Amino acid sequence: GVEAYCATASSLLSPDGTFVVCENWLNDGRVWDGAERAGLDVTSVLPVVGREGKPTLFAVYTMRKRAGKEMNGQRGGNGDGVLRRGDGVTRTPLVVRDREGRWTVEYSTVLDEMSIPVL
């Protein structure tokens, strides 16, 4: 699962490397737990909603290798600089389609930035 991706990424990342993974929103807790165990800090979460008014489908998680000393993938104490759920890293959701089924302005911008023609 996503925990194995986090562990592998952590073992291969350079100290200043970045790991980005997409995961089903139902597994949000597993992503955070896997990152913590692997010594990764979640620096950004972008939830993606398929259609306005529907629940979040998945999210894009950005992580970085945790700086400092680790013991068994854990760092103790609060105030250690580790970002945790609720620390403001979750961004406003990207909504792909509006209620009428048209691409949203935000999603059209993503397509444009990837050089995909907006029809």
C-alpha positions in Angstrom: 0.0 0.0 0.0 0.9 3.7 0.3 3.0 2.9 3.4 5.4 0.9 1.2 5.7 3.8 -1.3 6.5 6.1 1.6 9.2 3.7 3.0 10.8 3.2 -0.4 10.7 6.9 -1.2 12.3 7.8 2.1 15.1 5.2 1.5 15.9 6.7 -1.9 15.4 10.4 -1.4 18.3 12.8 -1.1 18.2 15.0 2.0 16.6 17.8 0.0 14.4 15.6 -2.2 10.7 15.7 -2.7 8.2 12.8 -2.9 4.8 13.3 -4.5 2.1 10.6 -4.5 -1.6 10.4 -5.3 -3.8 8.3 -3.1 -7.5 7.6 -2.6 -9.0 10.1 -0.1 -10.3 7.2 1.9 -6.7 6.4 2.7 -5.8 9.8 4.0 -4.9 8.5 7.5 -2.8 5.7 6.0 -0.8 8.3 4.0 -0.1 10.4 7.2 0.8 7.3 9.2 3.0 5.9 6.4 4.8 9.2 6.1 5.4 9.4 9.8 6.8 5.9 10.0 9.0 6.5 7.0 10.5 9.7 8.4 8.7 12.0 5.9 7.0 15.2 6.5 3.8 15.9 4.6 4.3 19.5 3.3 1.2 19.8 1.1 -2.1 18.0 0.5 -4.2 18.9 -2.5 -7.6 17.2 -2.3 -9.3 16.6 -5.7 -13.0 16.6 -6.2 -14.4 15.2 -9.5 -17.5 17.3 -9.6 -18.8 20.2 -7.5 -20.9 19.0 -4.6 -19.4 15.5 -4.6 -17.0 14.2 -2.0 -13.2 14.3 -2.4 -11.9 11.4 -4.7 -8.2 11.5 -4.0 -5.4 13.8 -3.0 -1.9 14.7 -4.2 0.5 14.5 -1.2 3.9 16.3 -1.3 6.5 15.1 1.2 10.1 15.8 2.2 12.6 13.8 4.2 12.4 14.8 7.8 15.5 16.8 8.9 17.2 15.8 12.2 17.8 12.7 14.1 15.3 9.8 14.0 14.8 6.7 16.0 12.8 3.9 14.4 11.2 6.3 12.0 9.8 8.4 14.9 10.5 11.8 16.4 9.3 12.5 19.8 7.7 15.5 21.4 5.6 18.4 20.1 7.3 21.5 18.8 9.8 19.5 16.8 8.9 21.1 13.5 7.1 18.0 12.2 3.9 18.9 10.3 0.9 16.9 11.3 -2.7 16.7 10.3 -4.4 20.0 11.0 -1.3 22.0 10.7 -2.6 24.0 7.6 -0.9 21.9 4.9 -4.2 20.9 3.3 -5.0 23.2 0.4 -8.4 24.2 -0.9 -9.7 21.3 -3.0 -9.2 21.3 -6.8 -12.7 20.8 -8.3 -12.5 19.3 -11.8 -16.1 19.9 -13.0 -18.8 22.2 -12.0 -22.4 21.1 -11.2 -23.2 21.3 -14.9 -20.3 19.0 -15.8 -18.0 21.7 -17.3 -14.4 22.0 -16.4 -13.8 24.6 -13.7 -11.6 27.6 -14.3 -9.1 26.1 -11.7 -8.9 22.8 -13.6 -8.6 24.5 -16.9 -5.6 26.4 -15.5 -4.0 23.1 -14.5 -4.6 21.7 -18.0 -3.1 24.9 -19.5 0.0 24.7 -17.3 0.5 21.1 -18.5 0.1 22.3 -22.2 -3.1 20.3 -22.6 -5.5 22.1 -24.8 -8.7 23.2 -23.0 -11.6 22.4 -25.4 
